[in-house]
Amino acid sequence: MKDTKGIEEILNSICDSIIKIGLVIFLHQNQGALDTAEGLSRWLGKTEKEVKHALDELVNVGIVEIFGEGPSAIYSYTQDECILQVIEQFINGLSRENGPLNKAMSLLGGGK
Amino acid sequence: MHQILTGINGLDVILCGGLIPASAMLIEGPPGCGKTTLGVQFIVNGIQQGEPGLVITFEQFADQLYKDAYNYGWDLKDMERKKMLRIICTSPSTIKDHLLQSEGIIHNLINRMGVKRVLIDSISHFSRITEKEGPLRELLFSLINALKQKNITVTLTKEMGLKEEPSFEEYVVDSIINLSYEHFGESRTRTIEVIKTRGHDHISGKHYIKFNTDGITIYPRQFIIEVDNPTPFADYIPSGISGLDRMVGGGITPGTSILLSGPAGTGKTTLAMQSMYNSMVKNGNKAVLFLTGESPDSVLRLASGYGWDMQDLQDKGLFKLVYHDFTKLNLEEHIREIDLVLRELKPAVVSVDSLPPMLHNLNDNSKLITEKIYQLNNLFKAHRCVSFLIVRTLLGTDQISSYGEEEALCDGIVILNSKKYGHTRRRSIEVYKLRNQKHVTGECGMDITDNGIRVFYVGKGGKK
């Protein structure tokens, strides 16, 4: 069993960014996604610049993998079962009534 | 030519055996007609046959595909967990860049999984790369070939309006399926048409499709009925109505279709019921009554009034009363349902009461009506049933059938009639036609008694 403590800390730290949360949720729900930063920005409905920035951070912590470099580099979600389990728990936590996701959504004027 | 089965109910029939391996099939149609569902079903059926699949989607979220597929009992997530499926949400440019490279993440994925079937949903999004037809055609051609070289069978979806001219994509692929909508009166139904197949035949024309609980089912317009070992009934199946049986030389040959025609109240339903009842009780045969117009309760009450306990026969497994709401069933589906009942029960006598409601959505198209009656007759013949097809005609006319097509297609015609003499009505029966069987021509008197129909034909040296 991997030490997931580090991952949990990283996951908690990404809560500072709606883009990162949105990316993690999108990738977790669509685990076969495989696209460039530009392509992923379309799926998320965000600008390429902010998605690229978030992706790079997620690559650094091992949640996202990168293939190639430059604008044609493509990103995919981690296939590591251990990380996936932790993220599953993380997303479930976010979705709780008083969780940060709902707080964030309410700040954005949405709801969950 | 070796073909692979799509596994989609009815599709392999209209594709005359399925698709050629490592070929490309285009599924085109307007929004909501079932392109993605058909494509996913093709992938799922491949997985069920041990062929891993890949879905490349440019628009639909995988999460939405999981939910939609789950409604048909396809657990795509579980298939992904078992490494038999991968759904890739991506962009046309990413696919272009990575699939056209000889190596790369998508090629590695295909090789690692041993992918045999790919769905690209939809190629309309390639216009995001360029609007120019030449480069688009070249791109699509290259993508398809990259997959074909890996021995992969590809399905591609394409959005199109209800009426559109052939496009370049249609020249690049090996087969084309067009999904569309048809209006039948007030209702709208989905249809499928095979436009082209390279290297194998297909059944042309539009076929009705339906979304069932296990996915899309296609009901081919012309399906070949094959019944292995049809029941060996006796040479003749008597109606048990002595006068009538004498008129036709003892009974009706199995596999004969009889158009039972006459105005309202002349005894058509009674005669068919009586023949079925007698065949069951006196000869141990089985019978099925397919109701389209009359309600089951009223027919059972009618039989009960003559002392025929059809419910008891139904409980004993000799009789089956099948009610189809003709407003909810397409004709092809209706004929399929009838075939299933015949295969299950193997009856000697069947009755369709009545024929016109079955044909209601053909909009008086005589060509289609002829085709469907022919198909229905062939179905009963294949099962070696004596069949009564009931039609109501107008009182006081020489009309024999509802559409003017039935009389030529049925083997026999029995006309029931009633004429007014003074204050009374006299009933009559006439065997107007009976192919390959000697029969008495001309009208004979008949009556409807408390015990059913009585025909006043004596014959040589006979008695009433």
Interface residues (C-beta under 8 A of the other chain):
Chain A: Q29 N30 Q31 G32 A33 L34 D35 T36 E38 G39 R42 W43 F67 S72 I74 S76
Chain B: F61 A62 D63 E80 R86 I87 I88 C89 T90 S91 S93 T94 D97 H98 G104 I105 I106
